[in-house]
Amino acid sequence: MSGPSIFVENLNLAYEGNTILEGVTTEFHSGECHVIMGPMVEAKLLWFAPSWD
């Protein structure tokens, strides 16, 4: 099953007081794997991959 598509508008994300993502607007199409990367903060990577059962 491929699942629904997801639309994100004006996404902001901070981790431990550091801005990782700011003002992201995008659509994630169903049946695809997606990775969102912000600036590296102490060699940490943000990973997003929805799983639809």
LUMLUMDREN-2810 file (N, C-alpha, C; in Angstrom, 1 decimal):
<atoms>
<atom><aa>M</aa><ch>A</ch><at>N</at><xx>0.8</xx><yy>-1.2</yy><zz>0.0</zz></atom>
<atom><aa>M</aa><ch>A</ch><at>CA</at><xx>0.0</xx><yy>0.0</yy><zz>0.0</zz></atom>
<atom><aa>M</aa><ch>A</ch><at>C</at><xx>0.9</xx><yy>1.2</yy><zz>0.0</zz></atom>
<atom><aa>S</aa><ch>A</ch><at>N</at><xx>0.6</xx><yy>2.2</yy><zz>-0.9</zz></atom>
<atom><aa>S</aa><ch>A</ch><at>CA</at><xx>1.5</xx><yy>3.4</yy><zz>-1.0</zz></atom>
<atom><aa>S</aa><ch>A</ch><at>C</at><xx>1.1</xx><yy>4.5</yy><zz>0.0</zz></atom>
<atom><aa>G</aa><ch>A</ch><at>N</at><xx>-0.1</xx><yy>4.6</yy><zz>0.5</zz></atom>
<atom><aa>G</aa><ch>A</ch><at>CA</at><xx>-0.4</xx><yy>5.6</yy><zz>1.5</zz></atom>
<atom><aa>G</aa><ch>A</ch><at>C</at><xx>-0.8</xx><yy>6.9</yy><zz>0.8</zz></atom>
<atom><aa>P</aa><ch>A</ch><at>N</at><xx>-1.2</xx><yy>7.9</yy><zz>1.6</zz></atom>
<atom><aa>P</aa><ch>A</ch><at>CA</at><xx>-1.5</xx><yy>9.2</yy><zz>1.1</zz></atom>
<atom><aa>P</aa><ch>A</ch><at>C</at><xx>-0.3</xx><yy>10.1</yy><zz>0.8</zz></atom>
<atom><aa>S</aa><ch>A</ch><at>N</at><xx>-0.5</xx><yy>11.1</yy><zz>0.0</zz></atom>
<atom><aa>S</aa><ch>A</ch><at>CA</at><xx>0.5</xx><yy>12.1</yy><zz>-0.1</zz></atom>
<atom><aa>S</aa><ch>A</ch><at>C</at><xx>0.3</xx><yy>13.1</yy><zz>1.1</zz></atom>
<atom><aa>I</aa><ch>A</ch><at>N</at><xx>1.4</xx><yy>13.8</yy><zz>1.4</zz></atom>
<atom><aa>I</aa><ch>A</ch><at>CA</at><xx>1.4</xx><yy>14.8</yy><zz>2.5</zz></atom>
<atom><aa>I</aa><ch>A</ch><at>C</at><xx>1.8</xx><yy>16.1</yy><zz>2.0</zz></atom>
<atom><aa>F</aa><ch>A</ch><at>N</at><xx>1.1</xx><yy>17.2</yy><zz>2.4</zz></atom>
<atom><aa>F</aa><ch>A</ch><at>CA</at><xx>1.5</xx><yy>18.5</yy><zz>2.0</zz></atom>
<atom><aa>F</aa><ch>A</ch><at>C</at><xx>1.9</xx><yy>19.2</yy><zz>3.3</zz></atom>
<atom><aa>V</aa><ch>A</ch><at>N</at><xx>3.1</xx><yy>19.8</yy><zz>3.3</zz></atom>
<atom><aa>V</aa><ch>A</ch><at>CA</at><xx>3.6</xx><yy>20.6</yy><zz>4.4</zz></atom>
<atom><aa>V</aa><ch>A</ch><at>C</at><xx>3.8</xx><yy>22.0</yy><zz>4.0</zz></atom>
<atom><aa>E</aa><ch>A</ch><at>N</at><xx>3.3</xx><yy>22.9</yy><zz>4.9</zz></atom>
<atom><aa>E</aa><ch>A</ch><at>CA</at><xx>3.4</xx><yy>24.4</yy><zz>4.6</zz></atom>
<atom><aa>E</aa><ch>A</ch><at>C</at><xx>4.0</xx><yy>25.1</yy><zz>5.7</zz></atom>
<atom><aa>N</aa><ch>A</ch><at>N</at><xx>5.1</xx><yy>25.8</yy><zz>5.5</zz></atom>
<atom><aa>N</aa><ch>A</ch><at>CA</at><xx>5.8</xx><yy>26.7</yy><zz>6.4</zz></atom>
<atom><aa>N</aa><ch>A</ch><at>C</at><xx>6.2</xx><yy>25.9</yy><zz>7.7</zz></atom>
<atom><aa>L</aa><ch>A</ch><at>N</at><xx>6.9</xx><yy>24.8</yy><zz>7.4</zz></atom>
<atom><aa>L</aa><ch>A</ch><at>CA</at><xx>7.4</xx><yy>23.9</yy><zz>8.5</zz></atom>
<atom><aa>L</aa><ch>A</ch><at>C</at><xx>8.7</xx><yy>24.5</yy><zz>9.1</zz></atom>
<atom><aa>N</aa><ch>A</ch><at>N</at><xx>8.7</xx><yy>24.6</yy><zz>10.4</zz></atom>
<atom><aa>N</aa><ch>A</ch><at>CA</at><xx>9.8</xx><yy>25.1</yy><zz>11.2</zz></atom>
<atom><aa>N</aa><ch>A</ch><at>C</at><xx>10.2</xx><yy>24.0</yy><zz>12.2</zz></atom>
<atom><aa>L</aa><ch>A</ch><at>N</at><xx>11.5</xx><yy>23.7</yy><zz>12.3</zz></atom>
<atom><aa>L</aa><ch>A</ch><at>CA</at><xx>11.9</xx><yy>22.7</yy><zz>13.3</zz></atom>
<atom><aa>L</aa><ch>A</ch><at>C</at><xx>13.2</xx><yy>23.2</yy><zz>14.0</zz></atom>
<atom><aa>A</aa><ch>A</ch><at>N</at><xx>13.2</xx><yy>23.1</yy><zz>15.3</zz></atom>
<atom><aa>A</aa><ch>A</ch><at>CA</at><xx>14.4</xx><yy>23.4</yy><zz>16.1</zz></atom>
<atom><aa>A</aa><ch>A</ch><at>C</at><xx>14.7</xx><yy>22.2</yy><zz>17.0</zz></atom>
<atom><aa>Y</aa><ch>A</ch><at>N</at><xx>16.0</xx><yy>22.0</yy><zz>17.2</zz></atom>
<atom><aa>Y</aa><ch>A</ch><at>CA</at><xx>16.5</xx><yy>20.9</yy><zz>18.1</zz></atom>
<atom><aa>Y</aa><ch>A</ch><at>C</at><xx>17.5</xx><yy>21.5</yy><zz>19.0</zz></atom>
<atom><aa>E</aa><ch>A</ch><at>N</at><xx>17.3</xx><yy>21.4</yy><zz>20.3</zz></atom>
<atom><aa>E</aa><ch>A</ch><at>CA</at><xx>18.2</xx><yy>21.9</yy><zz>21.3</zz></atom>
<atom><aa>E</aa><ch>A</ch><at>C</at><xx>18.6</xx><yy>23.3</yy><zz>21.1</zz></atom>
<atom><aa>G</aa><ch>A</ch><at>N</at><xx>17.6</xx><yy>24.1</yy><zz>20.7</zz></atom>
<atom><aa>G</aa><ch>A</ch><at>CA</at><xx>17.8</xx><yy>25.6</yy><zz>20.5</zz></atom>
<atom><aa>G</aa><ch>A</ch><at>C</at><xx>18.4</xx><yy>26.0</yy><zz>19.2</zz></atom>
<atom><aa>N</aa><ch>A</ch><at>N</at><xx>18.6</xx><yy>25.0</yy><zz>18.3</zz></atom>
<atom><aa>N</aa><ch>A</ch><at>CA</at><xx>19.2</xx><yy>25.3</yy><zz>17.0</zz></atom>
<atom><aa>N</aa><ch>A</ch><at>C</at><xx>18.1</xx><yy>25.1</yy><zz>15.9</zz></atom>
<atom><aa>T</aa><ch>A</ch><at>N</at><xx>18.0</xx><yy>26.1</yy><zz>15.1</zz></atom>
<atom><aa>T</aa><ch>A</ch><at>CA</at><xx>17.1</xx><yy>26.0</yy><zz>14.0</zz></atom>
<atom><aa>T</aa><ch>A</ch><at>C</at><xx>17.6</xx><yy>25.0</yy><zz>12.9</zz></atom>
<atom><aa>I</aa><ch>A</ch><at>N</at><xx>16.8</xx><yy>24.0</yy><zz>12.7</zz></atom>
<atom><aa>I</aa><ch>A</ch><at>CA</at><xx>17.2</xx><yy>23.0</yy><zz>11.7</zz></atom>
<atom><aa>I</aa><ch>A</ch><at>C</at><xx>16.5</xx><yy>23.2</yy><zz>10.3</zz></atom>
<atom><aa>L</aa><ch>A</ch><at>N</at><xx>15.2</xx><yy>23.5</yy><zz>10.4</zz></atom>
<atom><aa>L</aa><ch>A</ch><at>CA</at><xx>14.5</xx><yy>23.8</yy><zz>9.2</zz></atom>
<atom><aa>L</aa><ch>A</ch><at>C</at><xx>13.6</xx><yy>25.1</yy><zz>9.4</zz></atom>
<atom><aa>E</aa><ch>A</ch><at>N</at><xx>13.5</xx><yy>25.9</yy><zz>8.4</zz></atom>
<atom><aa>E</aa><ch>A</ch><at>CA</at><xx>12.7</xx><yy>27.1</yy><zz>8.6</zz></atom>
<atom><aa>E</aa><ch>A</ch><at>C</at><xx>12.0</xx><yy>27.4</yy><zz>7.3</zz></atom>
<atom><aa>G</aa><ch>A</ch><at>N</at><xx>10.6</xx><yy>27.5</yy><zz>7.4</zz></atom>
<atom><aa>G</aa><ch>A</ch><at>CA</at><xx>9.8</xx><yy>28.0</yy><zz>6.2</zz></atom>
<atom><aa>G</aa><ch>A</ch><at>C</at><xx>9.7</xx><yy>27.0</yy><zz>5.1</zz></atom>
<atom><aa>V</aa><ch>A</ch><at>N</at><xx>9.8</xx><yy>25.7</yy><zz>5.4</zz></atom>
<atom><aa>V</aa><ch>A</ch><at>CA</at><xx>9.8</xx><yy>24.6</yy><zz>4.3</zz></atom>
<atom><aa>V</aa><ch>A</ch><at>C</at><xx>8.3</xx><yy>24.4</yy><zz>3.9</zz></atom>
<atom><aa>T</aa><ch>A</ch><at>N</at><xx>8.1</xx><yy>24.5</yy><zz>2.6</zz></atom>
<atom><aa>T</aa><ch>A</ch><at>CA</at><xx>6.8</xx><yy>24.1</yy><zz>2.1</zz></atom>
<atom><aa>T</aa><ch>A</ch><at>C</at><xx>7.0</xx><yy>23.2</yy><zz>0.9</zz></atom>
<atom><aa>T</aa><ch>A</ch><at>N</at><xx>6.4</xx><yy>22.0</yy><zz>1.0</zz></atom>
<atom><aa>T</aa><ch>A</ch><at>CA</at><xx>6.6</xx><yy>21.0</yy><zz>0.0</zz></atom>
<atom><aa>T</aa><ch>A</ch><at>C</at><xx>5.5</xx><yy>19.9</yy><zz>0.1</zz></atom>
<atom><aa>E</aa><ch>A</ch><at>N</at><xx>5.4</xx><yy>19.1</yy><zz>-0.9</zz></atom>
<atom><aa>E</aa><ch>A</ch><at>CA</at><xx>4.5</xx><yy>17.9</yy><zz>-1.0</zz></atom>
<atom><aa>E</aa><ch>A</ch><at>C</at><xx>5.3</xx><yy>16.7</yy><zz>-1.1</zz></atom>
<atom><aa>F</aa><ch>A</ch><at>N</at><xx>4.9</xx><yy>15.7</yy><zz>-0.2</zz></atom>
<atom><aa>F</aa><ch>A</ch><at>CA</at><xx>5.5</xx><yy>14.4</yy><zz>-0.3</zz></atom>
<atom><aa>F</aa><ch>A</ch><at>C</at><xx>4.6</xx><yy>13.4</yy><zz>-1.0</zz></atom>
<atom><aa>H</aa><ch>A</ch><at>N</at><xx>4.9</xx><yy>13.0</yy><zz>-2.2</zz></atom>
<atom><aa>H</aa><ch>A</ch><at>CA</at><xx>4.0</xx><yy>12.1</yy><zz>-3.0</zz></atom>
<atom><aa>H</aa><ch>A</ch><at>C</at><xx>4.0</xx><yy>10.7</yy><zz>-2.4</zz></atom>
<atom><aa>S</aa><ch>A</ch><at>N</at><xx>2.8</xx><yy>10.1</yy><zz>-2.5</zz></atom>
<atom><aa>S</aa><ch>A</ch><at>CA</at><xx>2.6</xx><yy>8.7</yy><zz>-2.0</zz></atom>
<atom><aa>S</aa><ch>A</ch><at>C</at><xx>3.5</xx><yy>7.8</yy><zz>-2.8</zz></atom>
<atom><aa>G</aa><ch>A</ch><at>N</at><xx>3.9</xx><yy>6.7</yy><zz>-2.1</zz></atom>
<atom><aa>G</aa><ch>A</ch><at>CA</at><xx>4.7</xx><yy>5.6</yy><zz>-2.7</zz></atom>
<atom><aa>G</aa><ch>A</ch><at>C</at><xx>6.2</xx><yy>6.0</yy><zz>-2.9</zz></atom>
<atom><aa>E</aa><ch>A</ch><at>N</at><xx>6.6</xx><yy>7.1</yy><zz>-2.3</zz></atom>
<atom><aa>E</aa><ch>A</ch><at>CA</at><xx>8.0</xx><yy>7.5</yy><zz>-2.4</zz></atom>
<atom><aa>E</aa><ch>A</ch><at>C</at><xx>8.7</xx><yy>7.6</yy><zz>-1.0</zz></atom>
<atom><aa>C</aa><ch>A</ch><at>N</at><xx>10.0</xx><yy>7.5</yy><zz>-0.9</zz></atom>
<atom><aa>C</aa><ch>A</ch><at>CA</at><xx>10.7</xx><yy>7.7</yy><zz>0.3</zz></atom>
<atom><aa>C</aa><ch>A</ch><at>C</at><xx>11.3</xx><yy>9.1</yy><zz>0.3</zz></atom>
<atom><aa>H</aa><ch>A</ch><at>N</at><xx>11.2</xx><yy>9.8</yy><zz>1.4</zz></atom>
<atom><aa>H</aa><ch>A</ch><at>CA</at><xx>11.6</xx><yy>11.2</yy><zz>1.4</zz></atom>
<atom><aa>H</aa><ch>A</ch><at>C</at><xx>12.6</xx><yy>11.4</yy><zz>2.6</zz></atom>
<atom><aa>V</aa><ch>A</ch><at>N</at><xx>13.6</xx><yy>12.2</yy><zz>2.3</zz></atom>
<atom><aa>V</aa><ch>A</ch><at>CA</at><xx>14.6</xx><yy>12.6</yy><zz>3.3</zz></atom>
<atom><aa>V</aa><ch>A</ch><at>C</at><xx>14.6</xx><yy>14.2</yy><zz>3.4</zz></atom>
<atom><aa>I</aa><ch>A</ch><at>N</at><xx>14.5</xx><yy>14.7</yy><zz>4.6</zz></atom>
<atom><aa>I</aa><ch>A</ch><at>CA</at><xx>14.6</xx><yy>16.1</yy><zz>4.8</zz></atom>
<atom><aa>I</aa><ch>A</ch><at>C</at><xx>15.9</xx><yy>16.4</yy><zz>5.5</zz></atom>
<atom><aa>M</aa><ch>A</ch><at>N</at><xx>16.7</xx><yy>17.2</yy><zz>5.0</zz></atom>
<atom><aa>M</aa><ch>A</ch><at>CA</at><xx>18.0</xx><yy>17.5</yy><zz>5.6</zz></atom>
<atom><aa>M</aa><ch>A</ch><at>C</at><xx>18.1</xx><yy>19.0</yy><zz>5.9</zz></atom>
<atom><aa>G</aa><ch>A</ch><at>N</at><xx>18.5</xx><yy>19.3</yy><zz>7.1</zz></atom>
<atom><aa>G</aa><ch>A</ch><at>CA</at><xx>18.8</xx><yy>20.7</yy><zz>7.5</zz></atom>
<atom><aa>G</aa><ch>A</ch><at>C</at><xx>20.3</xx><yy>20.8</yy><zz>7.6</zz></atom>
<atom><aa>P</aa><ch>A</ch><at>N</at><xx>20.7</xx><yy>21.9</yy><zz>8.1</zz></atom>
<atom><aa>P</aa><ch>A</ch><at>CA</at><xx>22.2</xx><yy>22.1</yy><zz>8.4</zz></atom>
<atom><aa>P</aa><ch>A</ch><at>C</at><xx>22.6</xx><yy>21.1</yy><zz>9.4</zz></atom>
<atom><aa>M</aa><ch>A</ch><at>N</at><xx>23.8</xx><yy>20.6</yy><zz>9.3</zz></atom>
<atom><aa>M</aa><ch>A</ch><at>CA</at><xx>24.4</xx><yy>19.7</yy><zz>10.3</zz></atom>
<atom><aa>M</aa><ch>A</ch><at>C</at><xx>24.6</xx><yy>20.4</yy><zz>11.6</zz></atom>
<atom><aa>V</aa><ch>A</ch><at>N</at><xx>24.1</xx><yy>19.8</yy><zz>12.6</zz></atom>
<atom><aa>V</aa><ch>A</ch><at>CA</at><xx>24.3</xx><yy>20.3</yy><zz>14.0</zz></atom>
<atom><aa>V</aa><ch>A</ch><at>C</at><xx>25.0</xx><yy>19.2</yy><zz>14.8</zz></atom>
<atom><aa>E</aa><ch>A</ch><at>N</at><xx>26.3</xx><yy>19.4</yy><zz>15.1</zz></atom>
<atom><aa>E</aa><ch>A</ch><at>CA</at><xx>27.1</xx><yy>18.4</yy><zz>15.8</zz></atom>
<atom><aa>E</aa><ch>A</ch><at>C</at><xx>26.9</xx><yy>17.0</yy><zz>15.1</zz></atom>
<atom><aa>A</aa><ch>A</ch><at>N</at><xx>27.0</xx><yy>17.0</yy><zz>13.8</zz></atom>
<atom><aa>A</aa><ch>A</ch><at>CA</at><xx>26.9</xx><yy>15.8</yy><zz>13.0</zz></atom>
<atom><aa>A</aa><ch>A</ch><at>C</at><xx>25.7</xx><yy>15.0</yy><zz>13.2</zz></atom>
<atom><aa>K</aa><ch>A</ch><at>N</at><xx>24.6</xx><yy>15.6</yy><zz>13.5</zz></atom>
<atom><aa>K</aa><ch>A</ch><at>CA</at><xx>23.3</xx><yy>14.9</yy><zz>13.6</zz></atom>
<atom><aa>K</aa><ch>A</ch><at>C</at><xx>22.5</xx><yy>15.1</yy><zz>12.3</zz></atom>
<atom><aa>L</aa><ch>A</ch><at>N</at><xx>21.8</xx><yy>14.1</yy><zz>11.9</zz></atom>
<atom><aa>L</aa><ch>A</ch><at>CA</at><xx>21.0</xx><yy>14.1</yy><zz>10.7</zz></atom>
<atom><aa>L</aa><ch>A</ch><at>C</at><xx>19.6</xx><yy>13.9</yy><zz>11.0</zz></atom>
<atom><aa>L</aa><ch>A</ch><at>N</at><xx>18.7</xx><yy>14.7</yy><zz>10.4</zz></atom>
<atom><aa>L</aa><ch>A</ch><at>CA</at><xx>17.3</xx><yy>14.6</yy><zz>10.5</zz></atom>
<atom><aa>L</aa><ch>A</ch><at>C</at><xx>16.8</xx><yy>13.7</yy><zz>9.4</zz></atom>
<atom><aa>W</aa><ch>A</ch><at>N</at><xx>16.0</xx><yy>12.6</yy><zz>9.8</zz></atom>
<atom><aa>W</aa><ch>A</ch><at>CA</at><xx>15.6</xx><yy>11.6</yy><zz>8.8</zz></atom>
<atom><aa>W</aa><ch>A</ch><at>C</at><xx>14.0</xx><yy>11.5</yy><zz>8.9</zz></atom>
<atom><aa>F</aa><ch>A</ch><at>N</at><xx>13.4</xx><yy>11.5</yy><zz>7.8</zz></atom>
<atom><aa>F</aa><ch>A</ch><at>CA</at><xx>11.9</xx><yy>11.4</yy><zz>7.8</zz></atom>
<atom><aa>F</aa><ch>A</ch><at>C</at><xx>11.6</xx><yy>10.4</yy><zz>6.7</zz></atom>
<atom><aa>A</aa><ch>A</ch><at>N</at><xx>11.0</xx><yy>9.3</yy><zz>7.0</zz></atom>
<atom><aa>A</aa><ch>A</ch><at>CA</at><xx>10.5</xx><yy>8.3</yy><zz>6.1</zz></atom>
<atom><aa>A</aa><ch>A</ch><at>C</at><xx>9.2</xx><yy>7.7</yy><zz>6.6</zz></atom>
<atom><aa>P</aa><ch>A</ch><at>N</at><xx>8.1</xx><yy>8.2</yy><zz>6.2</zz></atom>
<atom><aa>P</aa><ch>A</ch><at>CA</at><xx>6.8</xx><yy>7.6</yy><zz>6.7</zz></atom>
<atom><aa>P</aa><ch>A</ch><at>C</at><xx>6.7</xx><yy>6.1</yy><zz>6.3</zz></atom>
<atom><aa>S</aa><ch>A</ch><at>N</at><xx>6.1</xx><yy>5.4</yy><zz>7.1</zz></atom>
<atom><aa>S</aa><ch>A</ch><at>CA</at><xx>5.8</xx><yy>4.0</yy><zz>6.8</zz></atom>
<atom><aa>S</aa><ch>A</ch><at>C</at><xx>4.3</xx><yy>3.8</yy><zz>6.8</zz></atom>
<atom><aa>W</aa><ch>A</ch><at>N</at><xx>3.7</xx><yy>3.3</yy><zz>5.7</zz></atom>
<atom><aa>W</aa><ch>A</ch><at>CA</at><xx>2.3</xx><yy>3.1</yy><zz>5.6</zz></atom>
<atom><aa>W</aa><ch>A</ch><at>C</at><xx>2.1</xx><yy>1.6</yy><zz>5.6</zz></atom>
<atom><aa>D</aa><ch>A</ch><at>N</at><xx>1.4</xx><yy>1.0</yy><zz>6.6</zz></atom>
<atom><aa>D</aa><ch>A</ch><at>CA</at><xx>1.0</xx><yy>-0.4</yy><zz>6.6</zz></atom>
<atom><aa>D</aa><ch>A</ch><at>C</at><xx>-0.3</xx><yy>-0.7</yy><zz>6.0</zz></atom>
</atoms>
